Amino acid sequence: MSHSPEKQIFRREVKARLAALPFAERRARSRAAAEVLLELPAFRDARCILGYMATETECDPSFALRAAKEEGKRIVYPKCLPEKQLGLYLPVFDDAFTVGAYGILEPDAARCEAVGAEEIDLVLLPGLAFGRDMSRLGKGAGYYDRLLPRLTAAKVGFAFDVQIFDAVPVEKWDEKADAVATNHGIIVNSAYSHL
């Protein structure tokens, strides 16, 4: 995947914006974004959701994912595998996570059930930045850009309002979102207005 100068500059700018948000503000905005997500029909209708464990500065979907789990939805998490692929796992136990290669909590495959890509109804997409045109700027390793073409699920970015731009730098392999849920509301690709 690319480490173009434009992307690197953009990543530094967004990381600085995120670092400037105090912890309490990140929590409040994460909760507000989660409440927006819970109202999204595609989220309400999904039976199997690919979530993620947030890093310290990311918009944290845990509130929405806990609510979804209480409703009986299956919540699956990604695990980094060799060749920059993502494995998908459903935790069997609440403590079925370990710290992965990037310092992110990941499912421990020995205490989880492997899930096929075809089982996912909705993907929550982390990202450093999202464009109003549904473009997504990740951290640069391309894990999600390799996974998303294998899925037919709705792809919903999850981010703070400070991560939203008119557009972000992309290349031909960069996958787009179908919608982005933020603490200020939902941004939907016009082709996916049913979400």
N, C-alpha and C positions, 0 to 999 in steps of 0.2 A: 504494500500500500504506500501511499505518497506521504512524503514529508516536505511538500513544497514550501518555499519561503512564505507565500501568502497564507497558507494554512497555519504555519508555525506562529506567525505574527498574530493571527486571529486567535489561536489557542492561548497565547500568552495574555492577550487582552481579556478574554473571557475568564481565565483562571484568576486574574487580578480582581475582576468584578466579584467572582464567587468568594474569594478570600476576604474581600472587604465586608461581606455580609456577616454580622454577628451571629453567633450560634442560635440565640433566641429568635432572631429574625428568620433564619433558615428553617427552624422548626415551625414557626407560624406560617411561613409561606408554603412549606411542604404540606402542612395540614390543609391550607386553603386550596392548593392544587389537587390534593386527594379528594376533597369534597366536590370539586369540579369533575374529576374523573368518575366518581361514584354515580354522577347523574348522566353520564354518557351512555346512550342506549347500547353501544357495542360492548361496553364494559359490563353493564347490567345483564346482557344476554349471554355473555361468554361463560362457558362451562369450565374451560381450562385456560389459564392465563400464565403467560411467561412474564414473571416479574424480575426484579433484581434487588440485590442488597446494596444500598447506597453507600458511597464513600462519605467522608466527613463533610465535603462541600457540595455534594449532589443533592438534588431535590429527592427527598426520601418518600417512596411510595408505601412504606410499611403500614400506615394507617388504613389506606384503601385496601391493601392486600389482606390485612387482618379481617377487615369487614367482609371482604369477598370470601375468605376461608370460612368465616362464621355462617355464611349463606350456603355453604356446601360446595363452593367452587374449588377446583384443583389448582393450587398455586405451584408452579414449576419455576426453577431457578437455573441460570446458566452456569456452566463450569468450563474454564479454559482447558482445552485439550491440545495435544501436539498439532503442529502445522496450522496454528491459529484458528482452530475450529472451536465451536461451542457445543458441549454436550448439554442435554436438557434432563433435569432430574427433579423428581417430586420427593421432598423430604418425608421420611417415615416418622421421624422423631423431631421435636422442636430444636434439639441441640445437634442436628445433623449437618452442621456447617463447620468448615475449617478455613483458615486464612490461606488464600491462593497465592499464585506466583506474583500478582500485582498488589498484594496487600489487601485484597478485597475478599470478604467472606463469600465462600463458594460451597455448594453442597458437597458433602463427603459421599462419594459414590457407593461406599460400602454400607451406608445407612440411608440410602435413597433408592427410589425406583426410577429406572431409566424411562424416559418418555420420548415417543417418536414425534418428529416435527409435524406430522399430519394431525396430531391430537390437539395442537395449540389453536385456540380460537382467537386470542388477542395477545399481542406482544406489547409490553411496556418498554419503550426505548429510552435508555439513558443517552445522554449526549452532552457535549460541551456547549453546543449552540445549535439552534434551529432557525431556519428562515421561514418567513410567512409563506414562501412558496413550497414549504414542506421539506426543503433541503436540510440535511443533518450533518453536523461536524462532530465526529467522534474524537477519541484520544489518539488515533493514528495507527492502531494495530490492525484494524479491519475485521475484527471478529464478527461483528454484526453484519457487515457488508457481505461476508461469506455465508452467514446463516439465513438472512432474510429472503434470498431468492428461493430457498427450499420451503418456505412457508406460504400458505394461502391465507393466513390469519390477518386481521386488521392490525396495522402498525401505528401505535399511539405514542408519540414522544411525551416525555414527562419532564418538565423544566420550570425553573423560576422565570419570572418576567424579564429579568436582566440577561437572560440567555437567548432572547428572541430578537432577531434582526430581520430586515427585509429579505435578505438572502445571505447565505454563507458560502465560502469557497468550496466547490465540489469538483470531482472528476468523474469520468464516465462510469466507474464502478461503485460510486457512492450511492447507497440506497436512500430513498426518500421515505418520510412518514406519510401516513394517511391523515393524521390529525396530531395536534400537540395540545396537551392539557397543561395549563399554567395556573398560578395563583390569581391571575386576572381573567381567567376564562379559557374557553376552548377555541383553537384555531383549526379550521377544517379545510382540507383540500376540497374544492368545489365538486370534484369528481366523486367524492365520498360523502356527500351531504347527508346520507342516511345514517352515518355514524353518530 
